[in-house]
Amino acid sequence: AATAAGALCGTIAMCEQDPGLSRARVTGSSEVGATRWLRLTTLDYEDARGNPRKWDMAQRTTRKEGAEVDGVAILALLRRRAAPQEEVEMLLVRQFRPPMGAVTIELPAGLVDPGES
């Protein structure tokens, strides 16, 4: 039986299987800083050759213990009932994003509140 990864690798040239990848592992982590919404962590890990490496990552602080997700994005595709053969339209949100210092165009998205699924 073909696996999902095997099926995907049939279409992507860079999916050569590397048995050494199974040796890569995280060996530690340290929190660099945090705000109300984000935490910056540096991971220590060994690559497939056993070389010690570091990886900086950002995590949301809103994700509750045991929750699978804490945010969602929605791809809303619209088709006119009167003309179903016409092109499909996609709903996007235009809003100012302070880190960019500009208006962005993006998928509608948001955080999952407690009790929502």
C-alpha positions in Angstrom: 0.0 0.0 0.0 1.3 3.4 -0.9 1.6 6.0 1.9 0.5 9.6 1.6 4.2 10.6 1.7 5.0 8.1 -1.0 2.2 9.4 -3.2 3.3 13.0 -2.7 7.0 12.1 -3.3 5.9 10.7 -6.7 5.3 14.3 -7.8 8.1 16.1 -6.0 11.7 15.5 -7.1 13.3 16.4 -3.7 11.6 13.5 -1.8 14.4 11.0 -1.9 14.2 9.0 1.2 17.2 9.5 3.5 17.5 6.9 6.2 19.8 9.3 8.2 16.9 11.6 8.8 15.5 9.2 11.4 18.6 10.0 13.5 17.9 13.7 13.7 16.4 14.6 17.1 15.7 17.6 19.4 18.0 17.6 22.4 16.8 20.6 24.3 15.1 24.0 24.2 15.2 27.4 25.9 12.7 30.2 26.0 14.2 33.4 24.7 11.3 35.7 25.4 7.5 36.0 25.3 4.6 38.3 24.9 0.9 37.9 25.5 0.5 36.2 22.1 3.9 34.7 21.2 6.8 32.8 22.7 10.3 32.7 21.1 12.2 29.5 21.7 15.6 28.2 20.6 15.7 24.5 20.0 18.9 22.5 20.3 19.0 19.5 18.0 21.3 17.0 16.2 21.0 16.8 12.5 21.0 13.5 10.5 24.8 13.4 10.7 24.9 14.0 14.5 26.1 17.6 14.3 24.7 19.9 17.0 22.5 22.7 15.6 20.1 25.4 16.7 16.7 26.4 15.4 14.7 29.5 16.5 11.0 29.1 16.5 7.9 31.1 17.4 4.9 29.6 19.1 1.5 31.1 20.0 0.9 31.4 23.8 -2.9 31.0 23.1 -2.9 27.3 22.4 -4.3 25.4 25.4 -2.8 22.1 26.6 -4.1 19.2 24.6 -5.8 21.4 22.0 -5.1 20.3 18.4 -5.4 23.8 17.0 -5.8 27.4 18.2 -6.3 29.2 15.0 -8.0 28.7 11.6 -7.8 30.1 8.1 -10.7 29.7 5.7 -10.5 29.3 1.9 -14.0 30.6 0.8 -14.7 29.9 -2.9 -17.7 31.5 -4.4 -19.7 30.4 -7.4 -22.8 32.2 -8.7 -25.8 30.0 -8.7 -27.1 31.7 -11.9 -23.8 31.0 -13.7 -22.1 27.9 -12.3 -19.9 27.5 -15.3 -18.2 30.9 -14.8 -14.9 31.2 -12.9 -14.9 30.7 -9.2 -14.2 33.8 -7.0 -12.1 33.7 -3.8 -13.0 35.7 -0.7 -9.9 37.6 0.7 -9.5 40.1 3.5 -7.7 43.4 3.1 -6.3 44.8 6.3 -3.5 46.8 7.8 -0.8 44.7 9.4 1.5 46.7 11.8 4.6 44.4 11.3 4.4 45.0 7.6 3.6 48.7 7.9 1.2 48.1 5.1 -2.1 46.8 4.0 -2.0 43.0 3.2 -4.4 40.7 1.3 -4.9 37.4 3.0 -7.3 34.5 3.8 -9.9 35.2 6.5 -8.4 33.8 9.7 -8.7 33.9 13.5 -8.1 32.3 16.8 -10.3 29.5 18.2 -12.0 30.7 21.4 -12.5 28.3 24.4 -15.5 26.0 23.7 -15.3 26.4 19.9 -14.4 23.6 17.6 
